[in-house]
Structure formats: structure tokens, C-alpha cells
Amino acid sequence: MCGRVAQFDSWEELVRIMRWPGPAEEKQQAEPRYNVAPTTPTLLMVNDEGALIGERVRWGWRPHWVKDKPAPINARVEKVAHGPFFRAIWPHRAICPISGWYEWVDEGGPKKQPYFIRRRDGQACLTAAIGQFPAGDREASEHDGFVIITAGAQGGMVDVHDRRPVVLSPEFATEWMDTATPKERAEQIALIEGEPADAFEWYPVDKAVGNVRNQGPHLIEAIGHP
């Protein structure tokens, strides 16, 4: 995935979708965002001792010992559980709820054409994420951040991009976030329980989304194919 998402579902709607068995609280309310870019504070749903907490966490993370490369924003599901790069945060699982995400496709024009991808049923996408984030009484740190786990695209989605975020059903999202879920089981959830390609739809949108300063619902409106 190219690294641009939308987050405009309300906290109340996200809690309803999750059907979380315990208390739920959004720590910092924010306006709906239709053009969320990496490195910016992004809504993350965290399991804090049984409470579902909405935190604003920087999208992107790298271990402290890496100094010479930008912080990745995504992690490949095929190796995230076993490589050294994400070892420190693999046990810290969360959900990044997105209303959809954007991809840019080369269709032969002077500029790539952006597409918006979302669930066909209109619900938010509960994407699997791992990171370093506030929990309990810990204050936010400059080292906090998270990455979205991605898998290979399937079906017709391959025509848009070869990677996609791992989107989980509410049941698997809850199990993913459960601190009692063994790491081996969490890996299996990420590998095999992501929603299939036919759960999504995609369509071309205005190229204005390419400018991160642009916001508003017009960015996700379908346009006539150029």
C-alpha cells in the first residue's frame, strides 16, 4: 500500500463495530480526516488492561538502533513476526481503524491515477497494527509509533496494488488485541484471517488527494474514469 488513508468514522461507530467487551474511551477527539499521511498522529485502538483506548500515535516506527533509514510505515506479514527489525514491538498489537485507503495506479497518463479502496459494506477497516504506544500510566514518548501489517493483494485488487493492509473482522480484531493471545496465534491471525478481496470495492478519485494539505469528503467521491 502506498501510505495514505482516511479516518472519518466516529469513535462511537468504531466501538459499535468492535463490540469490545470492556470499557472504551477516546483520549483525544479529532476532526474527521480524509487524507492521513505517514508521520502524522493517527488514531490507534489499544487494549489497555481490558479497556479499549483511542490514542493518537505517529504513523511510522523504527527501532532505536536504526539511525540511517526512514521509519517504515508498514510491515510485511510474511516476516514481521520473525525478523529482528520489529522484534521489540511484535508483542504490542493494536488496531488502526481506517475508513479506507488510497493507491496510485499508472494508467498511461502524465500522472498516476489515485483510487480509493473501502469495504463494500461501508464499515471501517480494522487493520492489524503493531507499535510502541502509551499504555497504563506511561506518558507519550518521542519514540512512540506504529506500523500497519500488509499482505499480498488478491483477486482484482492486484490491478490496483500488489500489497494491501491486513483487515480483520471484529472477532479476529478482538483476538488480535487480546494480550492473552499467544504470539504464534497472533501470527496465524495476520497470515490467514484477513478479509478477502471481494469484501472491498475501489474506484478512481480526484488527484487532489495527492496534496496532503487537502481534506474533505470530496476526496473520496468517485469520478468518471479518465
MOGI-V991452 format. One record per residue. N is the residue number from 1. RES is the residue in three letters. D_CENTER is the distance of its C-alpha to the mean C-alpha in whole Angstrom. Layout:
n: (N | N)
res: (RES | RES)
d_center: (D_CENTER | D_CENTER)
//
This chain:
n: (1 | 2 | 3 | 4 | 5 | 6 | 7 | 8 | 9 | 10 | 11 | 12 | 13 | 14 | 15 | 16 | 17 | 18 | 19 | 20 | 21 | 22 | 23 | 24 | 25 | 26 | 27 | 28 | 29 | 30 | 31 | 32 | 33 | 34 | 35 | 36 | 37 | 38 | 39 | 40 | 41 | 42 | 43 | 44 | 45 | 46 | 47 | 48 | 49 | 50 | 51 | 52 | 53 | 54 | 55 | 56 | 57 | 58 | 59 | 60 | 61 | 62 | 63 | 64 | 65 | 66 | 67 | 68 | 69 | 70 | 71 | 72 | 73 | 74 | 75 | 76 | 77 | 78 | 79 | 80 | 81 | 82 | 83 | 84 | 85 | 86 | 87 | 88 | 89 | 90 | 91 | 92 | 93 | 94 | 95 | 96 | 97 | 98 | 99 | 100 | 101 | 102 | 103 | 104 | 105 | 106 | 107 | 108 | 109 | 110 | 111 | 112 | 113 | 114 | 115 | 116 | 117 | 118 | 119 | 120 | 121 | 122 | 123 | 124 | 125 | 126 | 127 | 128 | 129 | 130 | 131 | 132 | 133 | 134 | 135 | 136 | 137 | 138 | 139 | 140 | 141 | 142 | 143 | 144 | 145 | 146 | 147 | 148 | 149 | 150 | 151 | 152 | 153 | 154 | 155 | 156 | 157 | 158 | 159 | 160 | 161 | 162 | 163 | 164 | 165 | 166 | 167 | 168 | 169 | 170 | 171 | 172 | 173 | 174 | 175 | 176 | 177 | 178 | 179 | 180 | 181 | 182 | 183 | 184 | 185 | 186 | 187 | 188 | 189 | 190 | 191 | 192 | 193 | 194 | 195 | 196 | 197 | 198 | 199 | 200 | 201 | 202 | 203 | 204 | 205 | 206 | 207 | 208 | 209 | 210 | 211 | 212 | 213 | 214 | 215 | 216 | 217 | 218 | 219 | 220 | 221 | 222 | 223 | 224 | 225 | 226)
res: (MET | CYS | GLY | ARG | VAL | ALA | GLN | PHE | ASP | SER | TRP | GLU | GLU | LEU | VAL | ARG | ILE | MET | ARG | TRP | PRO | GLY | PRO | ALA | GLU | GLU | LYS | GLN | GLN | ALA | GLU | PRO | ARG | TYR | ASN | VAL | ALA | PRO | THR | THR | PRO | THR | LEU | LEU | MET | VAL | ASN | ASP | GLU | GLY | ALA | LEU | ILE | GLY | GLU | ARG | VAL | ARG | TRP | GLY | TRP | ARG | PRO | HIS | TRP | VAL | LYS | ASP | LYS | PRO | ALA | PRO | ILE | ASN | ALA | ARG | VAL | GLU | LYS | VAL | ALA | HIS | GLY | PRO | PHE | PHE | ARG | ALA | ILE | TRP | PRO | HIS | ARG | ALA | ILE | CYS | PRO | ILE | SER | GLY | TRP | TYR | GLU | TRP | VAL | ASP | GLU | GLY | GLY | PRO | LYS | LYS | GLN | PRO | TYR | PHE | ILE | ARG | ARG | ARG | ASP | GLY | GLN | ALA | CYS | LEU | THR | ALA | ALA | ILE | GLY | GLN | PHE | PRO | ALA | GLY | ASP | ARG | GLU | ALA | SER | GLU | HIS | ASP | GLY | PHE | VAL | ILE | ILE | THR | ALA | GLY | ALA | GLN | GLY | GLY | MET | VAL | ASP | VAL | HIS | ASP | ARG | ARG | PRO | VAL | VAL | LEU | SER | PRO | GLU | PHE | ALA | THR | GLU | TRP | MET | ASP | THR | ALA | THR | PRO | LYS | GLU | ARG | ALA | GLU | GLN | ILE | ALA | LEU | ILE | GLU | GLY | GLU | PRO | ALA | ASP | ALA | PHE | GLU | TRP | TYR | PRO | VAL | ASP | LYS | ALA | VAL | GLY | ASN | VAL | ARG | ASN | GLN | GLY | PRO | HIS | LEU | ILE | GLU | ALA | ILE | GLY | HIS | PRO)
d_center: (10 | 12 | 9 | 10 | 8 | 9 | 10 | 13 | 13 | 16 | 15 | 18 | 17 | 14 | 16 | 18 | 16 | 15 | 19 | 18 | 22 | 22 | 22 | 19 | 19 | 17 | 19 | 18 | 18 | 17 | 18 | 15 | 14 | 14 | 13 | 11 | 11 | 11 | 13 | 13 | 12 | 9 | 9 | 8 | 10 | 13 | 16 | 19 | 22 | 21 | 20 | 17 | 16 | 14 | 13 | 13 | 12 | 12 | 9 | 11 | 13 | 17 | 19 | 22 | 25 | 23 | 25 | 25 | 21 | 18 | 16 | 13 | 9 | 9 | 11 | 13 | 13 | 17 | 18 | 15 | 17 | 21 | 21 | 22 | 19 | 16 | 19 | 19 | 16 | 15 | 17 | 15 | 12 | 10 | 7 | 4 | 6 | 6 | 9 | 9 | 9 | 12 | 14 | 17 | 20 | 23 | 26 | 29 | 29 | 29 | 26 | 23 | 21 | 18 | 17 | 14 | 13 | 12 | 13 | 17 | 18 | 16 | 14 | 10 | 8 | 7 | 5 | 7 | 6 | 10 | 12 | 15 | 15 | 18 | 19 | 23 | 25 | 23 | 23 | 20 | 21 | 20 | 19 | 16 | 12 | 9 | 8 | 5 | 8 | 9 | 12 | 15 | 15 | 18 | 20 | 21 | 17 | 19 | 21 | 18 | 16 | 16 | 13 | 10 | 7 | 8 | 8 | 11 | 14 | 14 | 17 | 15 | 12 | 15 | 17 | 14 | 14 | 18 | 19 | 22 | 20 | 22 | 20 | 21 | 20 | 16 | 17 | 18 | 16 | 13 | 16 | 17 | 16 | 13 | 14 | 16 | 16 | 19 | 16 | 15 | 17 | 17 | 19 | 20 | 20 | 22 | 22 | 21 | 18 | 19 | 20 | 17 | 20 | 20 | 18 | 19 | 19 | 21 | 18 | 17 | 21 | 22 | 25 | 27 | 27 | 28)
//
